[in-house]
Amino acid sequence: MRPFLYEHADSPERAVKAGGQFIAGGTTMTDLMKLDVMRPEKLVDINPLTHSRAGQIEVTDSGIRFGALVRMAQAEAHPAVRSSYPVIADSLKLAASQQIRTMASLAGNVLQRTRCEYFREVSWPCNKRVPGSGCSAIGGVNRQHAVLGTSGDCIASYPGDFAQALIALDAIVETTGGPKGLRLIPFAELHRPPGNTPHIETVLEPGELITAIQVPAGPWTRRSRYLKIRDRDSYAFALSSAAVALDMDGDTVRQAKIALGGIASVPWRATEAEAALRGKRLDEASATAAAEAALAGAKPQEHNAFKVPLAKQTLIRALLETQRMEI
Amino acid sequence: MSVAAPEPGRNMGQPAPRVDARLKVTGEARYAADFPAANLAHGVLVTSSIARGSIASLDLGEAKAVAGVIEILTHDNVGSAIKPLPFGNGSATSISPLTDAKIWHDGQIIALVLADTFEAAREAAYKVKATYNAEQPSAGFGSAGAETLPAVGQAQSHKEDPAVGDAEAALRSAPTVIEVDYSTPTQHHNPIELFSTTCVWNGDQLTVYEPSQSVYGFRAMVAKQLGIDIGKVRVVSPYVGGAFGAKGSMTPRTGIVALAAKRINRPVRCVVTREQGYTTATYRAETRHHIRMGAGPDGKITGFSHEGWEVTSRPDSYVVAGTEASARLYGYGAVATKVNMVRADRNTPGYMRSPPEVPYIYALESAMDELAIALKMDPVELRRINDTMKEPIKGYPYTSRALMECFDQASAAFGWAKRNPAVGSMRDGDWLIGMGCATALYPTNVGAATARVRLSADGTVRVQTAAHDLGTGAYTVIGQMAAERLGVDLAAVTVELGDTSLPPAPVAGGSNTTASVCSTVLIACDAIRDKLFKSAGQPNQGPVKAVLEKMGSGAIEEYAEWIPPGAPPDAIKKLYQGASTLKGGLEGEKMMCAFGAEFVEVRIHARTREIRVPRIVGAFTGGRIMNTRTAHSQLMGGMIWGIGSALHEKTEIDARHARYMNRDLAEYLVPVNADVPQVDVILVPEEDAEVNPAGVKGLGEVANVGTASAIANAVFHATGRRIRDLPIRIEDLLDV
């Protein structure tokens, strides 16, 4: 680990003014610093914000507002989240380990970096770590990598779970310290696909701080779930996952909100699948058609072709199980 | 009594809790890297990012500029100060980093940075800049440039391929024949305690604190590396946080750290990172198998052929040659075997829990299931038909073998009778159910050992032997043997282990410790009793308490040496010099083995195909069970490892560069609690007076043998898909 300056900030304004790399739970940051992947010159510890509004969960009729410093375990255990937004509670409960969930902040979680091993070991060329050095994962070991949203410069997958629930539910990110001061960013616009600049992962400007995540209420949030398929039953990243929220009229879909995880370069809203289901009777056939639509653009690599059928089956299963939920 | 502490059956000891349990859970137990040293300097390794070639240059400027850096050892300033060790006999590899510029494998040590703090050393380590003359490496099987050779004639450990009769003719004439290929992946031990070395010089005396399965072996090896007398070296390793074979043979790091401490005239501690452990220590190499089996309509196997391929490093001939076991497990007719090694640009592999049996018995037990299907026979019955009390190669007898008793007890507990044998016939909602079983065996090794036991007049006992407790419970069971033999409470016994200042014991490998050390302690205790009762003029029986009270003061101390039958008379002398002599198992004229039978249920989601193991039942025989709690724990842990080797564990290799990829516990998967909801262990009573004086068959390794095949067999039963390449993963069961 390289030497760095360390500063506490007890308000968002001071955090922004301090000008440095924010650190909250540190579960990604310290890991990557020890690996020499991240080399911040200055860390601004925003944990004191936990005692302000940024550490609170606010529930109203119009939705939920999660302060950026709310811990994953805290949100997962919140009664209103569990009863009215089960897809959020599931996505948190199935992530990481209890210890990590107790430390990790929600805003930090959505910004977690990829698990691509070529990114995490500094001796490999990696466009995300060293722009222009090349992508070692293309043609390398790429079982865990993305099949959607990739580019010729990067095939790393976005590893998170919570973000899939957020993108499906049209969440909005509140930030401060950007060029125009406070701003609201649709969650769907927060992450940038790799394109030819995979080192730029979000639309956040340097020094811009997430202060809260809003999730609007809707008739679909109660009938929602997160299905995560992985190699072992806990503490493993998704091979594929699906966040599904349904507004049903009997067996007919009024509106479906769908996101897919473990298979894409960024949190992935499956708008084609949603369109395919709108106004349709939800059954095996329509769920299959939606899954086919969602994966139509998939581009598999040498070791991850299985993710295409797996993601389809994951979505079909998630849709049918969500339909059967008793609410 | 509880599930974790089973009621002792016939020939079983009490489930005494581990005597060191409180020390461990309170952090009082001192592991190698916990020993304090004054003025300690910290060492961090720098490792190569190429797998083949040589170091062109090392730029140390930026690294040396880091505040607190003392010195950086490289091949430029070490060279001949370290003597390269030959491979084998306690040396993990002949590759000798820092002695020259050559690179043999990915992640080879190329520098050791020494600094006042760990943080400074680590920062500087990242700032060492190496350039290489890189050559195209061969990663393993199928890589251009990999060299395939027969093991016989190359490997010290494999002198002959077991064979009997005309297997080709038997296979030609058998009415039912199967011919199948299997493979197992690269696996790493990942003991939770990281590898580390701490070296402290006092004049010309060196003390090494390092987690070790062989303190006398390490002493001999590090002395050779440094060119000093073994009498000048002490190795201390009282507690080991998991080893599994990874800490059995010494790696070159030990001597490098010792040299560093000498050079800077300060104690040096080097803790290897999790990632560096993958390339600077050993691992289980990938294997391939070709099996042919022929049987008559009665299920009797008339011909068996097993050929294996194993990856090793360029310079070292490491093979596990598990045909020694597979060729002797059943009463086959004719047998043909062959083991091949494949040299690649990799670090040298090494022992890992049940080294030969895990891959080779996986292949055999999977083939047995395939043969049972071909014969339309129950797989348990196929094993019953081919069960034998004599191994087929030379006709040597097993000293005891209750394999079918294990099958019967495990099968009853599992509910095998309720299994519908038709493939794909069992289902619970969206989950396909499969059930499978397999045989487990592990040779009963026993080694020449020594121990010193002291009985004091106050009734306390001290046992001293340089055996090793890897978390297995050695402190406890050795104490139990002394307590039982002398008729005192376990609480009155103190056991000292893991230090070359104690009398030597063999390497903690091959599951021999309980058998070897308990036998030796038994002999020492009996000598004490002899002396005590003789001097008191009383018959030698019962507890020693009354006689001791008469004695009033003083103590009786006995030092015992035990040499197993078949071992050379100088086995003890060799032991003091660091070389263990293990006998028994499958190498003499009597076959000595622990046996087991494992039954598993798998559940596979009909749609998304994830594979889970909701329950596993294993029944095992191990002769005398010293402690039902520690035995249960070993067997349970073994089966859990077996689940991992079937479904989770695989070190991924970038074949273009011969480099390991998933070098941490987030990406190298092993089962977590959620993956092992129900693990049932049955201890089947057994007595075997022939194996060793203690009557003990080691149970440290037997339970992760066979598990992977039981799971593969269950996956076939559930889905009709025969997955022959481990691990079995979701992609194997999806239509891509």
Interface residues (C-beta under 8 A of the other chain):
Chain A: M1 R2 P3 K34 D36 R115 E117 E121 V122 S123 S136 G139 G140 V141 R143 I229 R230 D231 R232 D233 S234 Y235 A236 F237 L239 S240 A305 F306 V308 P309 L310 Q313 T314 I316 R317
Chain B: S49 E119 R122 E123 Y126 E275 D430 H605 R607 T608 R609 E610 R612 L647 H648 E652 I653 D654 R656 M661 N662 R663 A666 E667 L669 P671 V672 N673 A674 D675 R729 I730 E731 L734 D735 V736
